[in-house]
Amino acid sequence: MEHRSEATAGDPLGRLDDPDYPALTMSQAAELLGVQAAFLRSLDGSGVLHPHRSQGGHRRYSRQQLVLAARVRVLLDDGHSLASAEVIVGLQDELASARADLDRLQGGAQEP
């Protein structure tokens, strides 16, 4: 299954700016995060991350997935279990979304 967003389907260079494009191999992702590949495999196995698979079955990671992995890693380093880290990240994302909605609604209410 090939990953193509509508915005980048006709523009190969546009993929460079697509945070969801699975451009990084496991070793590249692990190096960027400063973790072992086993950490990324564990996030995949537990369902926290869902990396794209190449035709050969190799994991490919997007920048967005690396951000999530880094957030989970910080929580694990702080002593949280993987299950609680996943819940915390989910709640943080829900809170950020709710705040963005509130800001948008308050901004819209101030306009004439």
C-alpha positions as CSV (number, residue, x, y, z in Angstrom):
1,M,0.0,0.0,0.0
2,E,1.6,3.3,-1.1
3,H,1.1,6.4,1.0
4,R,0.0,9.4,-1.0
5,S,-1.8,12.4,0.3
6,E,-3.9,14.4,-2.1
7,A,-1.6,17.4,-1.6
8,T,1.5,15.5,-2.6
9,A,0.3,12.9,-5.1
10,G,1.3,15.0,-8.1
11,D,4.3,16.7,-6.5
12,P,7.1,14.4,-5.4
13,L,9.0,17.4,-3.8
14,G,5.9,18.2,-1.8
15,R,6.4,15.0,0.2
16,L,9.4,16.6,1.8
17,D,7.1,18.9,3.7
18,D,4.4,16.3,4.4
19,P,4.7,15.4,8.1
20,D,2.7,12.2,7.5
21,Y,4.9,10.9,4.6
22,P,6.7,7.7,5.8
23,A,10.2,8.7,4.6
24,L,12.4,7.3,7.4
25,T,13.7,3.8,7.9
26,M,13.7,2.3,11.4
27,S,17.4,2.8,11.8
28,Q,17.1,6.5,10.7
29,A,14.2,7.0,13.0
30,A,16.0,5.4,16.0
31,E,19.1,7.5,15.4
32,L,17.1,10.7,15.2
33,L,15.3,9.9,18.5
34,G,18.4,8.5,20.2
35,V,16.7,5.2,20.9
36,Q,17.3,1.6,20.0
37,A,15.3,0.1,17.1
38,A,13.7,-2.3,19.7
39,F,12.0,0.7,21.2
40,L,10.3,1.5,17.9
41,R,9.4,-2.1,17.4
42,S,7.8,-2.2,20.9
43,L,5.7,0.9,20.1
44,D,4.6,-0.9,16.9
45,G,3.8,-4.1,18.7
46,S,1.8,-2.4,21.4
47,G,-0.2,-0.4,18.8
48,V,1.0,3.0,19.9
49,L,2.6,3.5,16.4
50,H,1.4,2.1,13.1
51,P,4.4,2.6,10.7
52,H,3.9,2.2,7.0
53,R,5.4,-1.0,5.6
54,S,7.4,-1.0,2.4
55,Q,6.8,-3.6,-0.3
56,G,9.6,-5.6,1.4
57,G,7.9,-5.4,4.8
58,H,10.3,-2.8,6.3
59,R,8.9,-0.2,8.6
60,R,8.9,3.4,7.4
61,Y,8.2,6.3,9.8
62,S,6.8,9.8,9.3
63,R,7.9,12.9,11.1
64,Q,4.5,12.9,12.9
65,Q,5.2,9.4,14.1
66,L,8.6,10.4,15.4
67,V,7.0,13.2,17.4
68,L,4.6,10.8,19.0
69,A,7.4,8.3,19.8
70,A,9.5,11.1,21.4
71,R,6.5,12.2,23.5
72,V,6.0,8.6,24.7
73,R,9.7,8.2,25.4
74,V,9.7,11.2,27.7
75,L,6.8,9.8,29.7
76,L,8.5,6.4,29.9
77,D,11.7,8.1,31.1
78,D,9.6,9.8,33.8
79,G,8.5,6.4,35.1
80,H,5.2,5.9,33.4
81,S,4.2,2.6,32.0
82,L,3.6,2.3,28.3
83,A,-0.2,2.0,28.9
84,S,-0.3,5.2,31.0
85,A,2.0,7.1,28.6
86,E,-0.4,6.2,25.7
87,V,-3.4,7.5,27.8
88,I,-1.5,10.7,28.8
89,V,-0.5,11.5,25.2
90,G,-4.1,10.9,24.1
91,L,-5.5,13.2,26.8
92,Q,-2.8,15.9,25.9
93,D,-3.9,15.7,22.3
94,E,-7.6,16.0,23.2
95,L,-6.9,19.0,25.4
96,A,-4.9,20.7,22.7
97,S,-7.7,20.1,20.2
98,A,-10.4,21.4,22.7
99,R,-8.3,24.5,23.3
100,A,-7.9,25.1,19.6
101,D,-11.7,24.7,19.1
102,L,-12.3,27.1,22.0
103,D,-9.9,29.7,20.6
104,R,-11.5,29.4,17.1
105,L,-15.0,29.8,18.6
106,Q,-14.0,32.7,20.8
107,G,-12.3,34.4,17.8
108,G,-15.4,33.9,15.7
109,A,-17.7,35.4,18.5
110,Q,-15.7,38.6,18.6
111,E,-16.1,39.3,14.9
112,P,-19.1,41.5,13.9
